[in-house]
Amino acid sequence: MSDETRAPDSAPSGAAGPVGEFPRPKPALLAEAIADSVAEAVATGHLAPGERIVETGLAEKYGVSRVPVREALKVLATQGILVGGGHRGYRVVSFAPEKIEQVFEVRLELETILLRDAVANWRARGGGLGALDTVIETMRTAARAGDLRGMLRADLEFHRAICRASENAIAAALWNAIARHVLIIFNLARYRDVDLERALNQHRKLRDWIRAEVDGPGKDGEEAGDFRSALEQHFQSRRPAHAPAEADGELQRPVSDRQSRNAAKVASSGG
């Protein structure tokens, strides 16, 4: 089996547990899995804005060749999550307030369309919000365990379930293009010093609102405004009132000096 496709040597078959401060990528679609892993490291504060990432460090950590790592970093650079490249390596971008606002606006508009279409499909098929219920249970488990990473993944999966249910291929493709930004920008601010039970309850509240819409009689010519309002309230209610921003306009750096040192050992070439 080639280096590009094998899992790290220390992992049991099929394992996808954490590697230090980074989640272990699955062997399938390895470049995408590594890109997700790096995005999660940024979202959880293990990689800070401006921090250097070098492909040799990640390749060694994941136990793969530099090829899938290089592809993953190129993808993240194309998406605007990393900057740089070549012999200089990459750095994590700064998520300034204006960038956060831009992503929020795009996400709100896309998810308004996706939720509208998903509700219409659920109504036509007589309900069936099993996918959302399953994610809520995953979130409940993560909240009880204090599992930040599990909550982050479940949070995104909740909205991805709505995306799939919409069957709107164009809006879904655009949503997937900003999914890593969503993971990083909103979760980096939202979950710091926040009880995960609060995030769970806000998703339950949105799930219940969706169920009421699906079970209701529906309105001819229903406007998207109700869906937009519900989502806007959901997003805002999950952001802590004290959501901090650094003096230079960046979001939170790593949550501890220990985590910062560990991330640097993994992502840098030692310089």
N, C-alpha and C positions, 0 to 999 in steps of 0.2 A: 504493500500500500504506500502511496507517495506521501511526502511531507505535507503536500497541499490538502490532502483529504483525511489524514489520520487525526484522531483525537489525541490530546496530551497523554503521555505515557502513564501518568499516575492515576488516571481516571478509570474506574471500572466501566465496562461496556455500557454505553447508553447514558452515562452520567453527565449531568450538566450543572454540577455544583460550583461554588465559588473557587477562584484561584486567587488567594490573597485578598486583595480589595476589588478584584474583577470577577464577574460571573464567567464560568467556563463556557466557551462556545461549543455548539454541537458540530459534529463533523460535516453534516449536510449543509450545503450552501455556506461554506466556511467564511468566505469574505464578508457576506452579509451578517453572519453571526458575530464576527469580530467587530464589525461596525456597530452593531447593537450593543456589544459589550462595552466598547469605548464610550458610546453615548450614555449608557447607564452609569459608567464611572464618573462622567461629567455631571449627570443628573443627581447622583448621590453625594457629590462634593469631593470625591476621591481624586478628581482631576480638576484643577482650578483654572479660571480664565487666565490665559497667558502661559500656562504650563507647557513645557516642551514634551513632545511625543516623537520618539524615533522608532522606526519600524524594526530595527534589530532588537531593541528591548522587548517589544511586544512579541516578536517571533520567538524569542527565547522563552518568554513567560508561557506562551500558549503551546510551545513544543511543535511548532510548524515552521515551514520555510518562510522566507520573506515575501513570497509571491502573494498569498492571500492577504497578508497584512498590508502590503503595498496597495492592493486593490481596495481594501477596506478604508484606508486612510484617504485614498483618492476620492472615494465616494463621499466621505464626510467633508472633505475640502470642497467638493462640488456643491454640496448642500449648505455650505457656509458655516459648518460647525467647527472646522479646523481651517487654519490659514498656513501658507508656506508650502514646503515640499522640497524635493531634491536633496542635496547634501546638507541643507540647513535643517531638515526635519520639519515637523509641523508643530503648531501651537494651538491651544484651545482659544477660540475667539472670546471676546468680551461681550457679555449679554447685557448691553446697555438698555435703559428703560424704553428708548424709542424702538429698539428691536423687539422687545417684549410686546409692546403695544401693536406692532405690525403683525406679529404672529397671532396675537389674540384676535385681532380683527379678521384675519383670514380664516382662522379656525372657527370663529363664531359663525361667519357666513356659510362656510362649507358644512358645518355640523347642523345648521338650521335646515339646509336643503336635505341633508342625509336623514335627519330625524323626521322631517315631514314625510319623506318617501317611505321610510321604515314603518312609521305609524300607519300609513295607507296600506302597505303590504300586510302588516299584522292584522289590520281590520279585515281586509279581504279574505284572510285565511282563518279568521275566527280566533285571533289572539295568538298565544304561544310565545311567551317571553322567556322560554327556558334558557336561552343563551345568556340573557341578563341575570337570571336567577343563579345560574351556575357561577358567574363571575362574582356576584355578591357573596356567595359562600366562600369563594377563594379569598375575597377581601376580608371576610370575617375571620378566617383562619390566620391570615397575615396580621391583622390588627391585634388579635389575641396573643400572637407570638412576638409582637413588636418587630415584625419583619418588614423593614422599609422597602427593600428591593422587591419583595413579593407584592407589596401594596402598589408600588410604582408600575409593575408589569400588569397587575390586575386592573389598575386604573385605566391604562391605555387599552387593554383588552375590552373593557366595558364599552368604550366608545368605538372600538373596532367592530364589536358585535352589532352596534347600530349601523355602522358603515356597511357591513355585509348585508344586513337585512334591507337596506335601502335599495339594493340592486341597481344603484345609479353608478355606472362604471366610470363616468367622467369625474363626478364629484369624489368618488372613492379614490381614484388615481391621484387626484390633487391632494386629498387628505393624507394618503400614504406618503406623499412627497414631503410633508411637513411633520410627520409623526415623530421623528427623532427630535425636532425642535420642540414639539409639544412636551415630550418626555423631559427634556432638559430644562426648558425655560420655566414651565409652570410647576413642575414637581420640585425643582431645586429650591424655589421660593416657598412652595406651599407646605412641604412636609417638615421643614426644619422647626424643631421645638413645638410640633403640633401633635396632639393625641390622634393616633391613627383611627381610633373609634369615630372621631368626628368626620373624617373622610369617608368612612364606611357608611355612616348615617346619611351623609349628603347624597351618596350614590343610591341608597335605599329610597330616599325621598324622590330622586329623579325617576327611579324605576317605578315607583308607585304612581307618579304623575303620568308617566308614559302608559302604564296599565289603565289608568282612568280614561285617558284619551282613546286608547284602543277599544276599551269596553263601552265607551260612550256611543251615542247615536251618530256622532260625526256631524259636520256642518257642510252644506253645499257651498263650494267656493271658499273653503276655509283659508284664511290668510296665514302666511308664515310667521306673522308677528308673535303669535302665542308660543310657537316653538322657539323662536329667538329669545323671547323673554324668559322662558323656562331655562334655557341653556345659559343665558347670561347670569341669571340668579344662581344657577348651579356653580358656574365658574367662580363668581365673585365670593360666594359664601364659603368656598373651600380655601380661599386665600386668607391667612391670618392677618388680623388688623395690624399687627406689628411686623408684617413681612419686611425684612430688612433689605436695604440696598447699601452697598459699600459707598464710601465717600467719593470714589472715582466713577460711580455709576454702574459697577459690576455687581452681579449677584454673588451669593455666598461662595466663599472659598472652602476648601476642605474642612470638615467639621471638627478636626483635631490635628495637632501637629504630628501625631503618630501616623494618622492616615495620609497626611501630606507627604511625609517621608517615604512611606510605603509606596504611594503612587509614583513618586519620583523615581524610586528604584526600578519600578516596573517599566515606566514609560520612557525614561530617558536613557541616554547612553552613558550616563555617569558623569556628565560634564556640568 
